[in-house]
């Protein structure tokens, strides 16, 4: 029995240190945590098990800051923000870090479901993309174009039992058809047209007519100077026409735009906070306290987006978007009321103005992001 106790004490001495490995603060007993920096007093050797535990501990442990922030943030609008600015911060995760975690999780889920859809298409053999309008028009034109062999064969079959007089009249009418104009007018309407930019329409018409001509040759043919601006505009014209005639190119542009939106939120949210600062100018809140509220509400927006997106992915329903928006608007109103501690009428008025401001700023933001993404595409 004594021998066992001695062995146990030796293990204890080996596991515990005389000072903190992080800050060097001396230990006077068997402290479990450093009183100076809070690091756990344990052997500094990292094992595979301890590494995996550290990675997932924040999500699995129910007393971790993730769950103590996640649950009240979702079911008690405004409480976490209010507690945080009142100084009750130990139990909650950092607002910006938590927002970053949830936003990254949202975009990871989007990418994962998209990859799952592609895998399912490959599994089913549905690897062919949907033909574009121009491609479908080409196939139809081959059938209805009087000059095509397919048309002649079908016409001969159709006119087998028609007498010579009627046949002559029908052939005369068919020869007057200008079906090529249908194809040309359709292709001229496709593509991206922008007025007000020098040479855009000229470049657009030429590029659609000669899509494989190199930029330098195209500028020579159009008798335009070889400036950086003209080269750039021609590349944008080409990109716009490719997107208009290719669904895969359009999807690629949409993905790039979503990535740009995720990055631009870091600029947009601090800008949006200025409106809160303006609407609550008589309340003695600092800009950072408003920003804490914005980060928390935006985090809930992503949380609800994840929940409703997954529901829609497995059980598509058009009503889910309306329910999602309604729930978030109710959440935002309740959060404003609890956080800023104002009456229902005042909160409702500011809620209306805030959403109107958000709509205007976000509309301008989306337009600017789309323009920048298109320029960089």
C-alpha positions in Angstrom: 0.0 0.0 0.0 2.8 2.4 0.9 4.7 1.5 -2.2 1.6 2.5 -4.3 1.4 5.9 -2.6 5.0 6.5 -3.3 4.6 5.7 -7.0 1.6 8.0 -7.2 3.4 10.9 -5.6 6.3 10.5 -8.0 3.8 10.7 -10.9 2.3 13.8 -9.4 5.7 15.5 -9.1 6.5 14.6 -12.7 3.2 15.9 -14.0 3.2 19.2 -12.1 5.8 22.0 -12.6 7.5 24.3 -10.1 6.6 27.3 -12.3 4.3 28.2 -15.1 5.6 27.2 -18.5 3.8 30.2 -20.1 4.7 33.2 -17.9 7.2 31.8 -15.4 5.1 32.5 -12.3 6.3 30.2 -9.4 4.0 27.5 -8.0 4.0 26.9 -4.2 1.7 23.8 -4.1 -0.2 21.6 -6.5 -1.9 24.5 -8.4 -4.1 23.3 -11.2 -4.0 26.7 -13.0 -1.5 29.5 -13.0 -2.8 32.4 -10.8 -1.1 34.9 -13.0 -2.1 34.0 -16.6 -4.6 31.1 -16.1 -2.7 28.5 -18.1 -3.3 24.9 -16.9 -0.4 23.3 -14.9 0.4 20.2 -16.8 3.1 18.4 -18.7 4.2 20.6 -21.7 4.6 17.5 -23.9 1.8 17.5 -26.6 0.3 14.2 -27.4 -2.1 13.4 -30.2 -5.0 12.9 -27.8 -4.4 16.2 -26.0 -4.1 18.1 -29.4 -7.4 16.7 -30.6 -9.0 17.5 -27.3 -7.8 21.1 -27.5 -9.2 21.5 -31.0 -12.7 20.2 -30.2 -13.0 21.1 -26.6 -14.5 24.5 -27.3 -17.4 22.9 -29.3 -17.9 19.7 -27.2 -17.6 21.0 -23.7 -21.0 22.4 -22.6 -19.4 24.9 -20.1 -17.2 26.3 -22.8 -17.5 29.9 -24.0 -18.9 28.8 -27.3 -22.1 27.3 -25.8 -22.4 29.9 -23.1 -22.5 32.5 -25.9 -24.3 30.5 -28.5 -27.5 29.5 -26.6 -28.4 32.8 -24.9 -27.4 34.8 -28.0 -29.9 32.8 -30.0 -32.8 32.6 -27.6 -32.4 35.8 -25.5 -32.2 38.7 -28.0 -29.9 41.5 -26.8 -28.9 39.9 -23.5 -25.4 38.9 -24.4 -24.6 42.3 -25.9 -26.1 44.0 -22.8 -24.1 41.8 -20.4 -20.9 42.3 -22.4 -20.9 46.1 -22.2 -22.0 45.9 -18.5 -18.7 44.1 -17.8 -20.0 40.5 -17.6 -17.5 39.2 -20.2 -15.8 36.2 -18.6 -18.6 33.7 -19.6 -18.9 34.9 -23.2 -16.7 34.6 -26.3 -15.2 37.7 -27.9 -17.9 39.2 -30.2 -15.7 39.7 -33.2 -14.0 36.2 -32.8 -17.4 34.6 -32.4 -18.8 36.4 -35.4 -15.8 35.4 -37.5 -16.2 31.7 -36.4 -19.9 31.6 -37.4 -19.4 33.4 -40.7 -16.6 31.1 -41.7 -18.8 28.1 -40.7 -21.6 29.5 -42.9 -19.4 29.8 -46.0 -17.9 26.4 -45.3 -21.4 24.8 -45.3 -22.2 26.6 -48.6 -19.0 25.1 -50.1 -19.7 21.7 -48.7 -23.2 21.4 -50.0 -22.1 22.6 -53.4 -19.4 19.9 -53.5 -22.0 17.4 -52.4 -24.3 18.4 -55.2 -21.5 18.1 -57.8 -20.6 14.6 -56.4 -24.2 13.6 -56.6 -24.2 14.7 -60.3 -21.1 12.7 -61.1 -22.6 9.7 -59.3 -25.7 9.9 -61.4 -23.8 10.7 -64.6 -25.3 14.2 -64.9 -22.0 15.9 -65.7 -23.2 17.8 -68.7 -24.1 21.4 -68.1 -27.4 22.8 -69.4 -27.0 24.1 -73.0 -27.1 27.9 -73.3 -29.7 29.8 -75.3 -27.3 30.3 -78.2 -26.5 26.6 -78.3 -30.2 25.6 -78.3 -30.8 28.2 -81.0 -28.1 26.7 -83.2 -29.6 23.2 -82.9 -33.1 24.6 -83.8 -31.7 26.6 -86.7 -30.2 23.4 -88.2 -33.7 22.0 -88.4 -35.6 25.0 -89.7 -32.8 26.7 -91.8 -33.8 26.1 -95.6 -30.1 25.8 -96.4 -29.5 22.8 -94.1 -29.6 19.2 -95.3 -31.8 18.3 -92.4 -34.4 20.8 -93.4 -34.3 19.6 -97.0 -34.8 15.9 -96.0 -37.7 16.8 -93.7 -39.2 19.0 -96.4 -39.1 16.3 -99.0 -40.9 13.9 -96.7 -43.5 16.5 -95.9 -44.2 17.4 -99.6 -44.5 13.8 -100.9 -48.2 13.9 -101.3 -48.4 17.6 -102.4 -49.2 18.3 -106.1 -46.7 20.2 -108.3 -48.6 23.6 -108.2 -48.9 23.8 -104.5 -45.3 22.5 -104.1 -44.0 25.3 -106.3 -45.9 27.9 -104.3 -44.7 26.5 -100.9 -41.1 26.4 -102.1 -41.3 29.9 -103.3 -42.6 31.0 -99.9 -39.9 29.1 -98.0 -37.1 30.6 -100.1 -38.2 34.1 -99.0 -37.7 33.3 -95.3 -34.8 35.0 -93.6 -34.3 32.7 -90.7 -30.7 33.7 -90.3 -31.9 37.1 -89.1 -33.6 35.4 -86.2 -30.3 33.9 -85.1 -28.4 37.1 -85.6 -30.9 39.3 -83.7 -31.0 36.8 -80.8 -27.2 36.7 -80.6 -27.0 40.5 -80.8 -29.4 40.9 -77.9 -27.3 38.5 -75.8 -24.3 39.7 -73.9 -23.7 42.6 -71.6 -24.4 46.2 -72.9 -23.3 49.2 -70.9 -23.9 52.7 -72.2 -21.8 55.7 -71.2 -18.4 53.9 -71.4 -16.2 54.8 -74.3 -16.1 52.2 -77.1 -18.1 49.7 -75.0 -20.9 49.1 -77.6 -18.4 49.1 -80.5 -16.2 46.5 -78.7 -19.3 44.5 -77.8 -20.6 44.2 -81.4 -17.1 43.3 -82.7 -16.4 40.7 -80.0 -19.7 38.9 -80.5 -19.0 38.8 -84.3 -15.4 37.7 -83.9 -15.1 36.1 -80.5 -11.7 34.4 -81.1 -9.8 37.4 -82.3 -7.0 38.5 -80.1 -7.2 41.9 -78.3 -4.4 43.5 -80.2 -5.9 42.4 -83.6 -9.4 43.5 -82.5 -8.1 47.0 -81.6 -6.3 47.3 -84.9 -9.5 46.2 -86.8 -11.5 48.8 -84.8 -8.9 51.5 -85.4 -8.7 52.1 -81.7 -5.5 53.1 -79.7 -3.7 50.4 -77.8 -4.1 52.1 -74.4 -4.4 50.3 -71.1 -8.0 51.5 -70.8 -9.1 50.2 -74.2 -7.5 46.8 -73.5 -9.2 46.6 -70.1 -12.6 47.5 -71.5 -12.3 44.9 -74.3 -11.4 42.2 -71.8 -14.5 43.2 -69.7 -16.6 43.0 -72.9 -15.3 39.6 -73.6 -15.9 38.4 -70.0 -19.5 39.8 -70.1 -20.3 38.0 -73.4 -18.8 34.8 -72.1 -21.0 34.9 -69.0 -24.1 35.7 -71.1 -23.5 32.6 -73.2 -22.1 30.2 -70.7 -23.9 29.1 -67.5 -20.7 27.8 -65.9 -19.0 31.2 -66.4 -22.0 32.9 -64.8 -21.9 30.5 -61.8 -18.1 31.1 -61.4 -18.8 34.9 -61.3 -21.5 34.4 -58.7 -19.1 32.4 -56.5 -16.5 35.1 -56.8 -19.0 37.7 -55.8 -20.1 35.8 -52.7 -16.5 35.6 -51.7 -16.2 39.4 -52.2 -19.3 40.0 -50.1 -17.9 37.9 -47.2 -14.7 40.0 -47.2 -16.5 43.3 -47.6 -18.7 42.7 -44.5 -15.6 43.6 -42.4 -15.9 47.1 -44.0 -19.7 47.2 -44.2 -20.5 46.4 -40.5 -18.3 49.2 -39.0 -19.9 51.6 -41.5 -23.4 50.4 -40.6 -22.5 50.9 -36.9 -22.3 54.7 -37.6 -26.1 54.7 -38.3 -26.7 53.2 -34.8 -24.4 55.8 -33.3 -26.5 58.5 -35.1 -29.9 57.2 -34.2 -28.9 56.8 -30.5 -26.8 59.9 -30.3 -28.5 61.0 -27.1 -27.7 57.7 -25.4 -24.2 57.6 -23.9 -22.9 54.6 -25.8 -19.4 54.5 -27.3 -18.9 53.4 -30.9 -17.3 50.1 -29.8 -20.4 49.3 -27.7 -22.6 49.8 -30.7 -20.2 47.6 -32.7 -20.5 44.8 -30.1 -24.3 44.9 -30.7 -23.8 44.8 -34.5 -21.4 41.9 -34.3 -23.9 39.9 -32.2 -26.9 40.6 -34.4 -24.9 39.8 -37.5 -23.8 36.6 -35.9 -27.4 35.6 -35.3 -28.1 36.4 -38.9 -25.5 33.9 -39.9 -26.7 31.3 -37.4 -30.3 31.6 -38.7 -28.9 31.5 -42.2 -27.2 28.2 -41.5 -30.3 26.7 -39.9 -32.7 27.7 -42.6 -30.2 26.9 -45.4 -29.8 23.3 -44.2 -33.6 22.9 -43.8 -34.1 24.3 -47.3 -31.3 22.1 -48.7 -32.9 18.9 -47.5 -36.6 20.0 -47.6 -36.9 22.8 -50.2 -39.8 25.2 -49.4 -40.4 28.7 -50.8 -41.9 29.9 -47.5 -38.7 29.4 -45.6 -37.1 32.6 -46.9 -40.1 34.7 -45.7 -40.0 32.9 -42.3 -36.3 33.5 -42.0 -36.6 37.2 -42.7 -39.6 37.6 -40.3 -37.7 35.8 -37.5 -34.6 37.9 -37.9 -36.6 41.2 -38.0 -38.4 40.2 -34.8 -35.1 39.2 -33.2 -33.5 42.6 -34.3 -36.4 44.6 -32.8 -36.3 42.6 -29.5 -32.5 43.0 -29.3 -32.7 46.8 -29.8 -35.3 47.1 -27.1 -33.3 45.0 -24.5 -29.9 46.5 -25.4 -30.8 50.2 -25.7 -33.6 50.0 -23.1 -36.1 52.3 -24.8 -39.9 52.2 -25.1 -41.7 50.2 -27.7 -42.7 53.1 -29.9 -39.2 54.7 -30.0 -37.6 51.4 -30.6 -40.0 50.6 -33.4 -39.4 54.0 -35.1 -35.6 53.5 -34.9 -36.1 49.9 -36.1 -37.8 51.2 -39.2 -35.2 53.9 -39.9 -32.4 51.4 -39.3 -33.7 48.9 -41.7 -34.3 51.6 -44.3 -30.7 52.8 -43.9 -29.5 49.2 -44.1 -31.5 48.6 -47.4 -30.0 51.8 -49.0 -26.4 51.1 -47.9 -26.6 47.4 -48.7 -28.0 48.1 -52.2 -25.2 50.5 -52.9 -22.7 48.1 -51.4 -23.9 45.2 -53.6 -23.7 47.3 -56.7 -20.2 48.4 -55.9 -19.1 44.8 -55.0 -20.6 43.5 -58.3 -18.8 46.2 -60.2 -15.5 45.5 -58.5 -15.9 41.8 -58.9 -16.7 42.2 -62.6 -13.6 44.3 -63.1 -11.4 41.7 -61.4 -13.1 38.7 -62.9 
